[in-house]
């Protein structure tokens, strides 16, 4: 996995943690959060390939629109 992909996953992890804190929910275990972050990044890349766009903007939109599971 490349450096940029790891940075995107770290950013997605921070966004997820922020969203959990904002909604007052307790965050799941770190392994579950990392799995969610990887899924978000993979989905963001797929969306960017299909429609174009900025990965970071797609991540922000995805996290703020949906509540994390």
C-alpha positions, 0 to 999 in steps of 0.5 A, a space after each residue: 500500500 502506498 504512502 498516499 493511500 495510508 494518509 487517506 486512511 488516517 484522515 478517514 479514521 480521524 473523520 470517523 472519530 470526529 463523527 462519533 464524538 460529535 454524535 456522542 456515541 462511543 467509538 468502536 474498537 480500533 480495529 473496527 474503526 480502521 476497517 471502516 476507514 479502509 472501506 470509506 477510502 476504497 469507496 471514495 476511490 471508486 466514486 472518484 473513478 466513476 464520477 471524478 472528484 477529489 478523494 478528500 472531499 468525497 471522504 468528508 461528504 461520506 462521513 458527514 452524511 452517514 452515521 458510522 456503524 
